[in-house]
Each structure stands twice: as structure tokens, then as C-alpha cells.
Amino acid sequence: MKKQLLTELESQSTWKLFGLSLVTFFVYAAHYIKRQTKVINANCESRDKISDGFIVFILLISYLSLALFIAYLFVDETHPIARVSNFVDRLSHLCYMVWGFKARNRMNTILSSEKKTKNWFHGLWTFLFSPLYFNFKVNKLIEEAEQVGAGDAEEAV
């Protein structure tokens, strides 16, 4: 199950996610979150699933943040749009962080990870870089699983 889950979560390089997120003012990251949440929820018990309503809110707030950013470019810094844009940006980042911890907790449970093991999704990195850290960690776990698999194949020969 672990390898299948990680394969389903595999998406792209973290640099690609970061670049596309920057170019789209993190709307791409919101769609990444939506995709990853579907996979996580498919592997969770029903009581542990990440709410679809929360994911829809992340998508809406991300698009609103982009729209307000564009509007902000055409108004004075003292215009109310500047304050609203700032508030929505902070709310968007907060939602990404909350999702990061929700996804982290689910993944640690699904993978039966324990602290200080390679499978453990760390809180500090989740706080600082989610969803980028989530993508990085999934890619790292896949890479390690492939190395273990390659080692097993060499031993069989």
C-alpha cells in the first residue's frame, strides 16, 4: 500500500511545483493540494478525511488572492483593495499551512511513521514550506523506495 500510495501522490519535481506556483500566484499550488487531497482521502478512514469544503475554500481564496493582486496593480497603495488583498494573501497562506499539517498528520498515520524515522513528515518543514515540503517529502520517499527495490534486485542476481 505504501508504494502504491506514494506512486499516486507522485506529481512533479519540487522546483517545478515552486516555479508554477510562483507564476500563477499560488493558484497552481491550490490545484496541487486538491489533487493530493483526493489521493490522501482515498487512503484514509472516513473520519480522518480532509474536508472537501476546506479544499474548495482553498481554491476560492487562491483565485480571489490572484484577482486582488491584479487589481492592486492598478490602484494606489492607500486604496482599500490593498488592505483586502493583504488580508486575503495571509488567509491563503494560513490555509496552505493548515492543509500541510492536515496532510502531514494523515500521511504519518497512513504510513505508520514514527518520529525520527525517514517516513516521518516533520512539523517544522511543514510549517515553513507546505505544500512544497509535502511534495519534496513524497518524492524523497519514492526515491528511497526505489533504491531499496534496486538493492533487492541486485541481491537476487
C-alpha positions in Angstrom: 0.0 0.0 0.0 2.8 2.4 0.9 4.5 2.2 -2.5 1.1 2.4 -4.4 0.1 5.5 -2.3 3.4 7.2 -2.9 3.2 6.5 -6.6 -0.3 8.0 -6.7 1.0 11.1 -4.9 4.0 11.5 -7.1 3.4 14.6 -9.2 6.4 16.5 -10.2 9.7 17.9 -9.0 9.5 20.4 -6.2 11.2 23.0 -8.3 8.6 22.7 -10.9 5.8 23.0 -8.3 7.6 26.1 -6.9 8.0 27.7 -10.3 4.5 27.0 -11.5 3.1 28.2 -8.2 5.1 31.5 -8.4 4.0 32.2 -12.0 0.3 31.6 -11.1 0.5 33.4 -7.7 0.0 30.0 -6.0 -3.2 29.1 -7.8 -1.3 26.1 -9.2 -0.4 25.1 -5.6 -4.1 25.1 -4.7 -4.9 22.7 -7.6 -1.9 20.6 -6.4 -3.5 20.5 -2.9 -6.8 19.4 -4.4 -5.2 16.6 -6.3 -3.1 15.3 -3.4 -6.1 15.5 -1.0 -8.1 13.2 -3.3 -5.3 10.6 -3.0 -4.9 11.0 0.7 -8.6 10.8 1.4 -8.8 7.6 -0.7 -6.4 6.0 1.7 -7.9 7.3 5.0 -10.7 6.2 7.2 -13.9 8.3 6.6 -13.5 10.2 9.9 -9.9 11.2 9.0 -10.6 12.6 5.6 -9.7 16.2 4.7 -12.9 18.1 4.1 -13.9 18.8 0.5 -15.3 22.1 1.7 -11.9 23.2 3.0 -10.3 22.3 -0.3 -12.9 24.3 -2.2 -12.2 27.2 0.2 -8.5 27.0 -0.6 -9.3 27.1 -4.3 -11.6 30.1 -4.0 -9.3 32.0 -1.7 -6.4 31.4 -4.1 -8.3 32.7 -7.1 -9.5 35.7 -5.0 -5.9 36.4 -4.0 -4.8 36.4 -7.6 -7.7 38.7 -8.7 -7.0 41.1 -5.9 -3.3 41.1 -6.7 -4.1 42.1 -10.3 -6.5 44.8 -9.1 -3.8 46.0 -6.6 -1.5 46.7 -9.6 -3.9 49.4 -10.9 -4.7 51.3 -7.7 -3.0 53.5 -5.1 -1.3 51.8 -2.1 -3.8 53.6 0.1 -6.8 52.1 -1.7 -8.9 49.6 0.3 -8.1 46.9 -2.3 -4.5 46.9 -0.9 -5.7 46.1 2.6 -8.2 43.4 1.4 -5.5 41.9 -0.8 -3.1 41.8 2.1 -5.7 40.1 4.3 -6.6 37.5 1.6 -3.0 36.7 0.9 -2.4 36.0 4.6 -5.5 33.9 4.8 -4.4 32.0 1.7 -1.0 31.2 3.3 -2.7 30.2 6.5 -4.9 27.8 4.6 -1.9 26.2 2.8 -0.3 25.8 6.2 -3.4 24.2 7.8 -3.6 21.9 4.8 0.0 21.0 5.2 -0.5 19.9 8.8 -3.7 18.0 7.9 -1.9 16.2 5.1 1.2 15.6 7.3 -0.9 14.0 10.0 -2.8 11.8 7.6 0.4 10.7 5.9 2.1 9.9 9.2 -0.9 7.8 10.1 -1.2 6.0 6.8 2.5 5.2 6.6 2.6 4.3 10.4 5.5 6.7 10.7 7.3 7.3 13.9 9.3 10.3 14.9 12.9 10.4 13.8 12.3 7.8 11.1 12.7 8.5 7.3 9.0 8.2 6.7 8.1 10.9 9.3 6.7 14.2 7.9 8.3 16.9 10.1 6.3 19.7 11.6 8.9 22.5 11.2 9.3 21.9 7.4 5.6 21.6 7.1 5.2 25.0 8.8 7.8 26.7 6.7 7.3 25.2 3.2 3.9 23.4 2.8 2.8 22.3 0.2 6.4 22.4 -1.2 7.7 20.3 1.6 4.9 17.8 1.2 5.9 17.3 -2.5 9.6 17.1 -1.6 9.0 14.5 1.1 6.8 12.3 -1.2 9.5 12.5 -3.9 12.2 11.6 -1.3 10.2 8.6 0.0 9.7 7.4 -3.6 13.4 7.8 -4.3 14.3 5.8 -1.2 11.8 3.1 -2.0 13.3 2.7 -5.5 16.8 2.5 -4.0 15.7 -0.3 -1.7 14.0 -2.0 -4.6 17.1 -1.8 -6.7 19.2 -3.2 -3.8 16.8 -6.1 -3.5 17.0 -6.8 -7.3 20.8 -6.8 -7.1 20.8 -9.3 -4.2 18.6 -11.6 -6.2 21.1 -11.7 -9.1 
